[in-house]
């Protein structure tokens, strides 16, 4: 089963991570190699975004 490439650029850290993880798997010889830097950066960005509390709603005065 082939996955279609995302048509738009992912905007949230979690969406970027899932877009990277949806790419085809690497060859068996490469499975022990560390992930590419963009996967690690996307994972850290998604993790940090999930830890960051949402901003309080702004009050118009």
Order of alpha helices (4+ residues) and beta strands (2+ residues): alpha-alpha
